[in-house]
Structures are given as C-alpha cells and as structure tokens.
C-alpha cells in the first residue's frame, strides 16, 4: 500500500515562499502523473499543479508563474516550490496522482497559512 507524507507547510507573510515535499513509500512517480492539491476551509479539494510521467507540468491560472512542481524519482519525492504567496493560497496541501481514478489513500496534508 502506498503511503504519501506531505511536509514543508507553515505560516508565512504575503510575498513569502515555501517549499512543500511529498514523500512516497514506493516508486510511483514513473508510473503516474502526479499532482498537488489544496483544500481551503469549506471548499472542495482542487488540483493546483501536476506533472506528467515525462515531466510536463501544468498549473491552474492563479498559481502560474508563482508555483513550480518538480520531482526526484530517486528519492520518491514530489516538490512544490511556492513563491509570492498570497492569502488566498491558504489551505491544506496534499499530493496524489493527477487522476482520481488512480488516487492512493490521502496523506495528512500540510497546512499553508499566508498572512496579509
């Protein structure tokens, strides 16, 4: 069973940066398009960035130019570099496959709080 563990969140002022990490218990990145999701209080969990198995990245419009997704296959780790953070980026961030049909069990997520 695959285990996903997110880390790197925290409290940061608007304009600041954070780097999130997602460690997988087994090698899954070569087999799956991977994504970072976020869920704000009272809202659904949304995909914000994804990376295909061949390394192609996609982002939602609101984070383009500010967030960068990357991965280290050897370390089974997915990253999300977040720059120029805004209060509206506040949410719990999760990683999982980019397709709901292949989701693994969700990890605990990592809280990102951006103060104005």
C-alpha positions in Angstrom: 0.0 0.0 0.0 1.4 3.4 -1.0 1.8 6.0 1.7 2.1 9.7 1.0 3.6 12.1 3.5 3.4 15.8 2.9 5.6 18.3 4.7 7.0 21.8 4.5 4.0 23.9 5.2 3.8 26.7 7.7 2.9 30.3 8.4 4.3 32.9 6.1 3.6 36.5 5.3 2.2 37.5 1.9 5.0 37.6 -0.6 6.9 34.9 1.1 7.9 31.4 -0.1 7.6 27.8 1.0 8.7 24.5 -0.5 6.5 21.6 0.1 7.6 18.0 -0.1 5.7 14.8 -0.7 7.4 11.5 0.1 6.0 8.3 -1.3 6.7 5.0 0.3 7.3 3.3 -3.0 8.3 4.3 -6.6 5.2 5.7 -8.1 6.3 8.8 -10.0 7.5 6.9 -13.1 4.1 5.2 -13.4 1.7 8.1 -12.6 1.1 11.7 -13.4 1.3 13.4 -10.0 -0.3 16.4 -8.6 -0.5 18.8 -5.8 -4.0 19.6 -4.4 -5.2 22.1 -1.9 -8.3 22.4 0.2 -9.3 25.6 1.9 -11.9 25.5 4.8 -15.4 24.9 3.5 -14.2 24.3 -0.1 -13.5 21.2 -2.2 -10.1 19.8 -2.8 -8.7 21.1 -6.1 -5.7 20.2 -8.2 -3.4 23.2 -8.5 -0.3 21.7 -10.2 0.5 18.4 -12.0 3.5 16.8 -13.6 3.2 14.0 -16.1 5.5 10.9 -16.2 7.6 12.6 -18.9 8.0 15.8 -16.8 5.4 18.1 -18.4 4.0 20.5 -15.8 0.6 22.1 -15.7 -0.8 24.7 -13.3 -4.0 26.4 -12.6 -4.1 30.0 -13.7 -4.0 31.5 -10.2 -0.6 29.9 -9.4 1.1 30.2 -12.8 4.4 32.0 -12.6 4.5 31.6 -8.8 4.4 27.8 -8.1 6.8 25.2 -9.6 6.2 21.5 -9.4 9.2 19.1 -9.6 10.1 15.6 -8.5 13.1 13.4 -7.6 12.4 9.9 -8.8 15.4 8.5 -7.0 14.1 9.9 -3.7 10.4 9.1 -4.4 9.7 12.8 -3.6 7.5 15.4 -5.2 8.0 19.1 -4.5 6.0 22.3 -4.8 8.0 25.5 -4.7 5.6 28.3 -3.9 6.8 31.9 -4.3 5.0 35.2 -4.0 2.4 33.6 -1.7 -1.0 35.3 -1.3 -3.6 35.0 1.5 -5.8 33.1 -0.9 -3.2 30.3 -1.1 -4.0 29.4 2.4 -5.1 25.8 2.5 -4.1 22.3 3.4 -1.9 20.9 0.6 -1.9 17.3 -0.5 -0.2 15.2 -3.1 -1.6 12.3 -5.0 -1.9 11.1 -8.6 -3.3 13.6 -11.0 -6.2 11.3 -12.0 -9.0 10.5 -9.5 -9.2 7.0 -11.0 -5.8 6.2 -9.6 -5.8 8.0 -6.3 -3.9 6.4 -3.5 -5.0 6.9 0.1 -4.7 10.5 1.0 -1.9 11.6 3.4 -2.5 14.0 6.3 -1.6 17.0 4.2 0.5 20.1 5.2 -1.1 23.4 6.3 -0.1 26.5 4.5 -1.2 29.8 6.0 -0.4 33.1 4.4 -1.0 36.2 6.4 -1.7 39.6 4.8 
